Amino acid sequence: MVKTKIAHESFQIEKTYNHTPELVFSAWASTEAKSHWFIGPRDWVLIKRELDFKVGGREILHGNFGGTLETLFTAHFHDIIKNERIVFDYDMHMNGKILSSSIASIEIEEIGPKKTRLIFTEQVAFLDGTPGEQGVLSRKNGTMEHLVKIEAFLNKQEEGKLS
């Protein structure tokens, strides 16, 4: 019998935004806001999006790539302090099979007038045989892409240029 080893990894990203902690936090707190930045690549198509942003609530983001690869993100919120932090766990599935389970925390800290530091920390267990170093690099890069999209979203929101 072949056993699939679990690969455990962690990473942390710090990102500074030229926006208030309230505005940065708000990017995570509603379906409307997240629909602008928490999305897949160009060829990804949304199937379902759901967000119940409260302690004990959950989030679902379900989509697919050209009909060949289906992705499912399911999260549960464990701790939320408005404008300060968010702690959640989440699972990633691909084509109906679990890829990974993670716990993530987001810390939001004012570091100056209209200047906020966001610290994203994730501990991940890759359950599908993905080598840890390869998996965590991909996960970290994907997370960074989302954090950059938040910046673009907040800039457009402040300028009143959201479509």
N, C-alpha and C positions, 0 to 999 in steps of 0.2 A: 504494500500500500504506500503510495507516494503522499507525503505530507507537504503542504504548502507552508513555508515559513512566513511568519509575520515580520515585516521590516518596520522598525520603529524609527522615526525621525522627528525633528523639530526645527522650527525656524522662526525668526523674528524680523519684522520690517518696521522701520521708522520712517514716517513721511510727514513733512511739514506743509501745512496749508495756509494760505493768506486769507483765512476766513475765521470767524469766531467759532468756539467750541459748539455753540448752539447750532450753527449752520452745518458744521461737519457731522454732528450727531444726527441731525435731521435727514441726512443722506441715507442713513441706515434704517430709519424709523417708519417709512411708509412704502407701500407698493408703488405709488406714483413716482417717488424719488428713485427707488431701486430699479425701476424699469428703464431708467436712463443710463445706468452704469453697470448693473449686475446682469450682464447678458453674455451670450456666447459669441464666438467669432462670426464673421460675415455670413458663412454658409450654414450657421446654426438657426433652427426654426423653433420658436416657442410653442410648446404644447399646453403647458399649464404653469401659472404663477399664483402663489398664495402666500400671504404674510399675515400672521397674527403676532404682532410685535409687543409681547408682554412676557413677564416671567411665567413659564409654563406653556407659552405659545409655541407655534411652530412656523416653519417656512418651507415651501416646496418650490423648486424650480425644475421643470421638466421640459426637455427639448430633444431635437434630433438634428443630425448632420446628414442632409440629403437622403434621408430614408435608410441609411445604412448603419448609423451609430446613434443609439438613443442614450441620453444622459438623464440622470435623476439625482438632484441634490435635495436632501431632507434634513432640516435642522430643528433643534429644540433649544429654546432660550432658558438659561438657568439664572442669570443675574443681569439686571439692567438698572443702572443709575443714570438718569437723564443727564446728558451733556458730559458724562464722565467715563462710563464703561459699559461694555456689553460682553457677556460670556455665554457661549453656546457650544453645543456639540453638533456635528453633522456627519452624515454618511454620503458617499458618492457611489452611485451605481452606473454601470455601463452595460447596455443590452440586457438588463434584468439581473446582472450579477454584481455583488458588492465589490467595489474596488478598494475603498478605504473608509476608516472611521477616524474622526478628529475631534479634538476639543480646541476651541479658539477663544482668544480674548482680545478685545479692542479697548485700549486705554486712550482717552482723549484729554489733553492737557493744554491749557492756555499758556503760551510762552511769551506773549506780548500783545499789543493792541492789534486785533484782527490777525493774530498769528497763533496757530494751533499745531501741536505735535500729536500725531496719532501713532500708537504703537500696536501693531498687530502681531500676536504670538500664536503659533499653532503647534500642537503636538499631534502627529498623525501616525496611524498604524495602517500600512499597506497590506491588504489581506489577500491579494490576488497573485502574489509572486513577483510583483514589481520590485526590482532592486531599490532599496531605500534611497541611495544617493541620486539615482535617476528620477525616482518619483518625487522626492522633495524639491529637486531643482525645478521640475515642471510645475509643481504646486506653488512654489515661491514665485516663479515668473508669472503664473496666472494671477496670483493674488496681487502682485505689483501692478499688472495691467489694470485690474479693477480699481486699485487705489489711485492710479493716474486718471482713470475715467471719472472717478469721483471729483477730482480737481477740475476737469473740463466741465462736468455737470454744474458744479458750484459756481464756476466763473460765468457760465451761460445764465444760470439762475439769477445771479447778482446783476448781470447786465440786461436782464429781461429778454433774453434771446432764446428761450426754450421753445422748441417746436412741438 
